């Protein structure tokens, strides 16, 4: 069984990594690539064991889904970082104005030190290794706190990472909420948290005690806008995929749909067809993921019960459930008074709202907290530009869902209530680096002409030249 890390052990691990960083404050590009390649080899060698552990934590999750959603993006992140690392590390030359010549200026990128990573339960591999890859590429030491809801995955990753990394470089810790609170209170040089907005506030408050900068990857209610002219079969298939991957337990899953009232029936029929093609039955279906634990099942069922009591129409696709495998449930005639429209769903429930005009859609989304993701389906260029220019979200997909997160050359992060800061690719390197400004003067010092005492003729001439 997993061993919980004590609060005193957390402090010792942090001190160990801090001392190691002091001894090696600027790892070379070659050294960082060695670290990343060790991680890559470990992933390839142990992918089956990792997928089995994740499936056991969920009671069932498709091995292929873990490969596609967690292992593959992690491998691609490593390859992308290794390919571009030397260019990222290269100092950036900056201009110097005429008033301060002769001189030069540049930005030098240094590792921050020790990075803390708080990992949620829904994608335990990708959401632990993604930040780890960025932090190692930037030359840091890393401490990872796994969720207590994925104990088998946490224990396995702890054992696997220990094979290739010393604890003074990468350390994985386990424990309950008490350990997580103590972890967030450590004096890290940067802290990255992925999880709910409510817990994100607590993490930020704890980090503030040490002035620890934070990256918060939260969530919120990610809207999906369907244009009146969108091809419905193709649209429904892409939405159904985005909503049923990991049984909707995805921070960027479509949270609710906005469709023109004239196309509601067509959408429901198309979604039903798409889900039947993906998952003809839930009973013993190896492709469909279970809800992580009974508590989450109860929460999701309570949303449906509440919505139904307040007048929502409930459509389950398919109609049967099996233990913790819940069917995709469409909710029609929803209102803002329902719990399902007030909180992030994080499961296979999909409310559908109808609209009359596109301006109505834009107004509806603008009046709500800024989401982590926003999706638009349709090929109307004017509507696309209205979505991109007038709505805020951490990231946007046009005519697809989820896949923007898998693009290594795009930053991933939230805005407003859905988070702050971003990582992945180059932006991840920047997040886990200190961009240090360096100004360098030559032997000749032109600045001496403006030294006190003030009021000389040369000073007046200089001021007149630059201020007039």
C-alpha positions in Angstrom: 0.0 0.0 0.0 1.1 3.6 -0.6 3.2 5.3 2.1 2.0 8.7 3.1 4.7 11.4 3.3 4.9 13.1 6.7 4.9 16.9 7.0 8.5 16.8 8.4 9.6 14.7 5.4 8.3 17.4 3.1 10.6 20.0 4.7 13.6 17.6 4.5 13.0 16.9 0.8 12.7 20.6 0.0 15.9 21.3 1.9 17.6 18.5 0.1 16.6 19.8 -3.3 17.5 23.4 -2.4 21.0 22.4 -1.4 21.4 20.4 -4.6 20.3 23.4 -6.6 22.8 25.6 -4.9 25.5 23.1 -5.9 24.3 23.0 -9.5 22.5 26.3 -10.2 22.8 26.2 -14.0 22.6 22.6 -15.6 23.8 22.5 -19.1 21.5 21.8 -22.1 23.1 18.4 -22.4 22.4 17.6 -18.8 18.8 18.6 -19.1 18.4 16.5 -22.2 19.8 13.5 -20.4 17.1 14.0 -17.7 14.4 14.2 -20.3 15.6 11.2 -22.2 15.7 9.1 -19.0 12.1 10.0 -18.5 11.2 9.2 -22.1 12.8 5.7 -21.8 11.0 5.1 -18.5 7.6 6.0 -20.1 8.1 3.7 -23.0 9.3 0.8 -20.9 6.6 1.1 -18.2 3.6 2.3 -20.2 1.7 -0.9 -19.7 2.2 -0.9 -16.0 1.2 2.7 -15.8 -2.0 2.2 -17.8 -2.9 -0.8 -15.5 -2.3 1.3 -12.4 -4.5 4.1 -13.7 -7.2 1.7 -14.7 -7.2 0.1 -11.2 -7.5 3.5 -9.6 -10.6 4.3 -11.8 -11.9 0.7 -11.4 -11.7 0.7 -15.1 -10.1 2.9 -17.8 -9.2 1.9 -21.3 -5.5 1.2 -21.9 -5.8 2.9 -25.3 -7.4 6.0 -23.7 -4.4 6.3 -21.3 -2.0 5.9 -24.1 -3.7 8.5 -26.3 -4.5 11.0 -23.6 -1.5 10.7 -21.3 1.4 8.7 -22.5 1.5 10.1 -26.1 1.3 13.8 -25.1 4.0 13.3 -22.5 6.3 11.7 -25.0 5.6 14.5 -27.5 6.3 17.1 -24.9 9.7 15.5 -24.1 10.6 15.4 -27.8 9.6 19.0 -28.4 11.6 20.2 -25.4 14.7 18.3 -26.4 14.5 19.6 -30.0 14.1 23.3 -29.0 16.0 23.5 -25.7 19.2 25.1 -26.9 17.3 27.8 -28.6 15.1 28.5 -25.6 18.2 28.7 -23.3 20.0 31.2 -25.6 20.2 34.7 -24.2 17.8 37.1 -25.9 19.5 40.3 -27.2 17.6 43.5 -26.5 18.0 47.0 -27.8 19.6 50.0 -26.0 18.4 53.5 -26.7 20.7 56.1 -28.0 20.7 57.9 -24.6 22.5 55.0 -22.9 25.0 54.1 -25.6 27.6 52.6 -25.8 26.1 49.6 -24.0 24.4 46.2 -24.7 21.4 44.5 -23.1 20.2 40.9 -23.0 17.9 38.6 -21.1 19.4 35.5 -19.6 17.2 32.6 -18.6 18.0 31.0 -15.3 16.3 28.1 -13.5 14.1 29.2 -10.6 15.3 26.5 -8.1 12.7 24.0 -6.7 9.3 23.7 -8.3 6.3 22.2 -6.6 3.6 20.4 -8.6 0.1 19.6 -7.1 -1.5 16.9 -9.3 -5.2 16.2 -9.7 -6.7 12.7 -10.1 -8.3 12.9 -13.5 -5.1 12.6 -15.6 -2.5 11.6 -13.0 0.3 10.9 -15.5 0.0 13.8 -18.0 -0.7 16.3 -15.3 2.3 15.3 -13.3 4.8 14.7 -16.1 3.7 17.8 -18.1 4.9 20.3 -15.5 7.9 18.0 -14.7 9.1 18.1 -18.3 8.8 21.9 -18.4 10.5 22.3 -15.0 13.4 20.0 -15.9 13.8 21.6 -19.3 14.3 24.9 -17.5 16.9 23.3 -15.2 14.9 23.0 -11.9 14.5 20.5 -9.2 10.9 19.2 -8.8 8.7 17.9 -6.0 5.4 16.3 -7.0 2.4 15.8 -4.8 0.0 13.2 -6.3 -3.7 13.0 -5.5 -4.8 10.6 -2.8 -7.6 9.4 -5.1 -5.1 7.7 -7.4 -2.9 5.8 -4.9 -1.8 3.0 -7.2 -0.6 5.3 -9.9 1.1 7.5 -7.3 2.9 4.5 -5.7 4.0 3.2 -9.1 5.2 6.6 -10.3 7.1 7.1 -7.1 8.9 3.7 -7.6 9.6 4.4 -11.3 10.9 7.9 -11.0 13.2 6.7 -8.2 14.8 4.4 -10.7 16.1 7.2 -12.9 16.2 10.3 -10.7 17.7 10.9 -7.3 15.4 12.5 -4.7 17.4 15.7 -4.8 16.3 16.2 -8.4 12.8 14.7 -8.6 10.8 13.6 -5.6 7.2 12.3 -5.5 5.2 12.5 -2.3 1.9 11.0 -1.3 -0.8 11.7 1.3 -4.2 13.2 2.0 -5.5 16.7 2.1 -3.4 17.5 5.2 -0.2 16.7 3.3 -1.4 18.7 0.3 -2.0 21.7 2.5 1.5 21.4 4.0 2.9 20.9 0.6 1.4 24.2 -0.7 2.8 26.0 2.3 6.4 25.1 1.5 8.8 27.8 0.3 9.0 26.7 -3.3 10.5 28.9 -6.0 7.3 28.2 -8.1 4.2 26.2 -7.4 1.9 24.8 -10.1 -1.6 23.6 -9.1 -4.2 21.8 -11.3 -7.6 21.4 -9.8 -10.8 23.2 -8.8 -11.2 27.0 -8.5 -12.2 26.6 -4.9 -9.0 24.7 -3.9 -7.0 27.0 -6.2 -7.9 30.0 -4.0 -6.6 28.1 -0.9 -3.4 27.1 -2.7 -2.7 30.7 -3.7 -3.4 31.9 -0.2 -1.0 29.4 1.2 1.7 30.2 -1.3 1.4 33.9 -0.6 2.9 33.4 2.9 6.2 32.7 1.2 5.6 35.0 -1.8 5.8 31.8 -4.0 4.7 32.6 -7.5 1.9 30.2 -8.7 0.5 28.8 -11.9 -3.1 27.8 -11.4 -4.8 25.5 -13.9 -8.4 25.5 -12.8 -11.5 24.8 -14.9 -14.9 26.3 -15.0 -17.8 25.8 -17.4 -16.3 25.5 -20.9 -19.0 26.5 -23.4 -19.5 24.9 -26.9 -21.2 27.1 -29.4 -22.8 25.5 -32.4 -23.4 27.7 -35.4 -26.8 27.6 -37.0 -25.0 26.5 -40.2 -22.7 23.8 -38.7 -22.7 20.3 -40.3 -24.5 18.5 -37.5 -23.3 14.9 -37.8 -19.6 15.9 -37.9 -20.1 18.4 -35.1 -21.9 16.0 -32.9 -19.3 13.3 -33.4 -16.5 15.6 -32.3 -18.4 16.9 -29.3 -19.3 13.4 -28.2 -15.7 12.4 -28.4 -14.6 15.4 -26.3 -17.3 14.8 -23.7 -16.9 11.0 -23.3 -13.1 10.8 -23.2 -12.3 9.8 -19.6 -16.1 9.9 -19.1 -16.1 13.7 -19.1 -13.6 13.9 -16.2 -11.5 16.4 -18.1 -11.0 20.1 -17.2 -11.4 21.2 -20.8 -14.3 18.9 -21.6 -17.3 20.7 -23.2 -19.4 21.7 -20.2 -22.6 22.9 -22.0 -23.8 23.4 -25.5 -25.4 26.4 -27.2 -27.4 25.5 -30.3 -29.9 27.3 -32.5 -33.4 26.4 -31.5 -34.2 25.2 -35.0 -31.5 22.5 -34.8 -32.0 21.1 -31.3 -33.7 17.9 -32.3 -31.1 17.3 -35.0 -28.3 17.8 -32.5 -29.9 15.3 -30.0 -30.3 12.7 -32.7 -26.8 13.2 -34.0 -25.3 13.0 -30.5 -27.2 9.8 -29.9 -26.0 8.3 -33.1 -22.3 9.3 -32.4 -22.4 7.8 -28.8 -24.0 4.6 -30.0 -21.2 4.2 -32.6 -18.5 4.9 -29.9 -20.1 2.8 -27.1 -22.9 0.5 -28.3 -23.2 -0.6 -24.6 -21.6 0.3 -21.3 -21.8 -3.2 -19.9 -18.2 -4.6 -19.8 -17.2 -2.1 -22.5 -13.4 -1.9 -22.4 -13.4 1.5 -24.1 -15.5 3.4 -21.6 -14.0 4.9 -18.4 -15.6 4.6 -15.0 -16.1 7.6 -12.6 -13.2 7.8 -10.2 -15.0 7.0 -7.0 -18.5 6.6 -5.4 -18.4 10.2 -4.1 -18.1 11.6 -7.6 -20.9 9.3 -8.8 -23.2 10.7 -6.1 -22.3 14.2 -7.0 -23.1 13.7 -10.7 -26.3 11.9 -10.0 -27.4 14.7 -7.6 -26.9 17.2 -10.5 -29.3 15.1 -12.7 -31.8 14.7 -9.9 -31.8 18.4 -9.1 -32.1 19.4 -12.8 -35.0 16.9 -13.3 -36.8 18.2 -10.3 -36.5 21.8 -11.7 -38.0 20.9 -15.0 -35.1 19.6 -17.2 -35.6 16.8 -19.7 -33.2 13.9 -19.2 -31.9 11.8 -22.1 -29.3 9.0 -21.4 -27.0 7.7 -24.1 -27.1 4.7 -23.9 -29.8 4.2 -21.3 -28.2 1.8 -19.0 -25.3 2.3 -16.5 -23.0 -0.3 -15.0 -21.6 0.4 -11.5 -19.5 3.5 -11.8 -19.8 3.7 -15.6 -22.3 6.4 -16.1 -23.9 7.0 -19.6 -23.6 10.4 -21.3 -26.7 12.3 -20.1 -28.2 15.1 -22.1 -30.2 17.8 -20.2 -32.7 19.9 -22.1 -34.7 22.9 -20.9 -32.0 23.8 -18.3 -32.0 27.0 -16.3 -29.5 28.9 -14.3 -31.1 27.9 -11.1 -30.0 24.3 -11.5 -26.8 23.1 -9.8 -25.6 21.7 -13.1 -25.4 25.2 -14.6 -23.7 26.7 -11.5 -20.8 24.4 -11.0 -18.2 22.7 -13.3 -19.7 19.3 -14.2 -16.6 17.1 -14.6 -18.5 14.1 -15.8 -20.7 12.7 -18.6 -23.5 15.2 -18.2 -24.2 17.7 -21.1 -26.7 20.5 -20.7 -28.0 21.9 -24.0 -29.2 25.5 -24.2 -31.0 26.9 -27.3 -30.6 30.4 -28.7 -32.4 32.6 -31.3 -29.6 34.9 -32.4 -25.8 34.7 -32.4 -25.6 38.0 -30.4 -27.6 36.2 -27.7 -24.9 33.5 -27.5 -22.1 36.0 -27.3 -23.9 37.9 -24.5 -24.6 34.7 -22.6 -20.9 33.6 -22.5 -19.6 37.1 -21.7 -21.8 37.4 -18.7 -20.3 34.3 -17.1 -16.8 33.6 -15.5 -14.1 33.2 -18.1 -13.7 29.5 -18.9 -10.6 27.3 -19.4 -11.7 26.3 -22.9 -14.2 27.6 -25.4 -15.4 25.7 -28.5 -17.0 26.9 -31.7 -18.4 24.7 -34.4 -19.2 26.2 -37.8 -17.4 27.7 -40.8 -18.9 31.2 -40.7 -15.8 33.4 -40.7 -17.6 36.4 -39.2 -18.9 34.3 -36.3 -15.4 32.8 -35.8 -13.9 36.3 -35.5 -16.6 37.4 -33.1 -15.9 34.4 -30.9 -12.1 35.0 -31.0 -12.2 38.8 -30.5 -15.0 39.3 -28.1 -15.0 36.3 -25.8 -12.3 35.3 -23.3 -11.1 31.8 -22.5 -7.9 30.1 -21.6 -7.8 28.4 -25.0 -10.1 28.0 -28.0 -10.8 25.3 -30.5 -12.6 26.0 -33.8 -14.4 22.9 -35.0 -13.0 20.5 -32.4 -12.6 19.9 -28.7 -9.7 19.1 -26.3 -7.0 18.9 -28.9 -5.6 22.4 -28.4 -4.2 21.1 -25.2 -2.1 18.5 -27.0 -0.4 21.0 -29.3 3.1 21.4 -27.8 3.7 24.8 -29.5 0.6 26.3 -27.9 0.5 27.6 -24.3 -2.0 26.0 -21.9 -3.6 27.9 -19.1 -6.6 29.7 -17.8 -7.8 33.3 -17.4 -9.7 34.8 -14.6 -11.7 32.2 -12.6 -10.2 29.4 -14.8 -6.6 30.1 -13.7 -3.5 32.1 -14.2 -0.2 31.6 -15.9 0.5 28.9 -18.5 2.9 26.1 -19.5 3.6 23.6 -22.2 6.4 24.1 -24.7 8.2 27.4 -24.8 5.8 29.0 -22.4 6.5 26.2 -19.9 10.2 26.9 -20.2 9.5 30.6 -19.5 7.2 29.9 -16.6 9.8 27.8 -14.8 12.7 30.2 -15.6 13.7 33.6 -14.3 14.2 36.0 -17.2 17.1 38.1 -15.8 17.8 41.5 -17.4 21.5 42.2 -18.0 22.8 45.6 -18.9 26.5 45.9 -19.9 28.6 49.1 -20.3 31.8 49.5 -22.2 34.9 51.2 -20.9 33.8 54.6 -22.2 31.1 56.0 -19.9 28.9 58.6 -21.7 26.6 58.7 -18.6 29.2 60.8 -16.8 28.0 63.8 -18.7 24.8 63.8 -16.7 26.4 63.3 -13.3 25.9 66.1 -10.7 26.3 69.0 -10.3 23.4 69.7 -12.6 22.8 72.7 -14.8 26.0 72.6 -16.9 25.7 73.6 -20.6 26.3 70.0 -21.8 23.5 68.7 -19.6 21.2 71.3 -20.9 22.1 70.4 -24.5 21.5 66.7 -23.8 18.1 67.3 -22.1 17.0 69.6 -24.9 17.9 67.0 -27.5 15.9 64.2 -25.9 13.0 66.1 -24.4 12.1 68.5 -27.2 
